Amino acid sequence: MENMQPPQWVVDKIAEVYPKARLGFCGGTHYALCELWRVREESVIGRDFDGHLYGADYDKLFFRPRHIIDVAPEHVFSGAVVDHVRTMLTSFKDRQLAKLQAAGKAEDDELQDMAEEQGHELYMQAQRSYHRPQVVAKKFLTNDDRAVLSGEAADSIDIANSYMPTPGQGSAIK
């Protein structure tokens, strides 16, 4: 291998995002994301790391590096490893809520696109000379129909937050 040393900007960015994180080199083309733990702390996460660490020096009497995850070389050299560090820092609850929020936003966008397309189609049909609107006697109109015709109906339903758990649902995400 020619030069397997990671770019300095990646090492600096990892230290900026989480000061106790280090990028380790295991040999060959294998990298590891490590975290500095106090020597006296017991951990079930990871295993002791004995390879070369990149980044700021640390006091070996007080800290020991723990191997957390393996990192592919392309993630190291592209800088994607920094996103791995950010992911490790966020809680499972926050990641799940962000995922649900993104799903709701995607559905809301899809519904908006369909509504615009349907509205355009209805507008085009209304412009045709042979199109005649359906006549409904006022006595058959409900209060909701009257509200819609007068423009007093509710603006819209919040589809973007439809996937988000509400406090009354007793959500599984805590």
N, C-alpha and C positions, 0 to 999 in steps of 0.2 A: 504494500500500500504506500502511495506517495506521501500524502499529507492528510492524516486523519484527525488533526487537531480542529476542533469546532471553531467557527468564527467567533471572534471576541465579542461582537455585538450581541450574539445569542447568549453567551455566558453572562454578560452584563445585564441583559434584559431579564434573565431568570433571577438574578440576584435582586434586581429592582422589584420584580413582582413578589418574590418571597425570599427574604434574606437567608433563610435556613436551607434553601434548596441548592443542590449542586448537580452539575452534569458530570457523570463518571464515564471513564473509558474502560471497558472490560477486556479489550484485546481483539484483534482481527477487525471486524466491522461492527462490533457490538457496543452500544452505549447504554447507559442506565441513568435514570433520574433518581437521585438520592436525596435524603433529608437528614439533617444533623439532629441527633438526639442526645440528650444529656447521658453521660455514661451510666448513671445510676437508674435511669428510667427503663422500665421493662416494657417491651413492645411485642405484640403479636403481628405487627405489620412489618413486612419485609424481612430482610436478613442482613447481617453485617456485610459491608462492602469493603473489599480489599484492593480494588483497582485504583487507577489514577483519577483524581478529582480536579476539575477545572473550576476556577472561580477564586474568590477571596480566601485567604488563609483562615484557619480556625484553630482554636486551642485543643490539641489532641488529648489533653488531660481531662477536659470537661465534656467534650463532644465526640461522638462516633458517628460515622456515616452509615445510614441504613438504605439498602437497595429497595426502592419502592416499585418501579416499573422499568421494563426494557423499552428502549426507544430506537426506532429504525434510523439509520444514518440519513435517509432523505428528510426525515422530520427534523433532525439536528441541523442540517445544512440549509434547509428552507426556513427555519425559525418556527415551525409548527410546534416544536417542543414547548414553547412559551405558552401556547394554548393548553397544553397538557397540564402545565403547572397551575394555570388559572382554573381549570376544571377540578383539579385536586383540592383547591382552596374553597370552592363553593360546596355548600352542603347538598345532600341528596334532595332534600325538600325544595331548595331553590332551583336546582336543575330540573326537577319534575314540574314545578310551577311554570318555569320558563318554557318548557316543552308544551305544556297544555295551553299556555297563552299563545304560542306560535301556531298551534293547531287551530285555535279559535280565530286568530287573525287570518289564517289562510282560508278558512271556510267563509269568513265575512267578506274577504276580497272576491272569492268565487261567486258568492251570492250577489255582490254589487255588480260584477261583470254581467251576470245573467240578467239582472234587473235592468241595467242600461241597454242591453241588447233587446230585451222584450219591450222596453219603453220606446226604443227607436222603431221597432216593428209596428207597435200600436200607433205611433205617430204617422208612419208611412201609410198605414191602412186608413187612418182618419183623413188623409189628404186626397184619397181617391174619391171621385165623384159618385160612384155607385155605393159607397159605404154609408150605411145609415145606423146610427146608434140604437141600441135596444131601449125601448120606452117602457118604463116601469111606473105604475101609478103610485102617487105619493103615499097612499094609504098602506101600501105594502112595504114601505121603507122602515127599517129598524132604526133605533137610536144610533147604533154604530154606523149605519149607512149614512144617516144625516150628518154625523160628525165628520165622516170622510169627505162628503160632498161640500161641506162648509169649510173644510180645511182645519178643523179643530181636533182632528184625530192625533193620537200619539205619533211623535216623529218617527221613531223606528225602534226596533228591538235590538238590544246590544248582543249581537251574535259573537263578537270578538271575545267576550268573556263567558260564553256559554259552556266552555269546557272547564272553567275554573270552579273549584269546589266552594260551596257557600257554607257559612257557619252552621246553618240548620241541617245540612246534609250529613253531618258527622263524618267528614272526609277521612280517608285513610291516610292522607298526607299530614303528618304532624311535626 
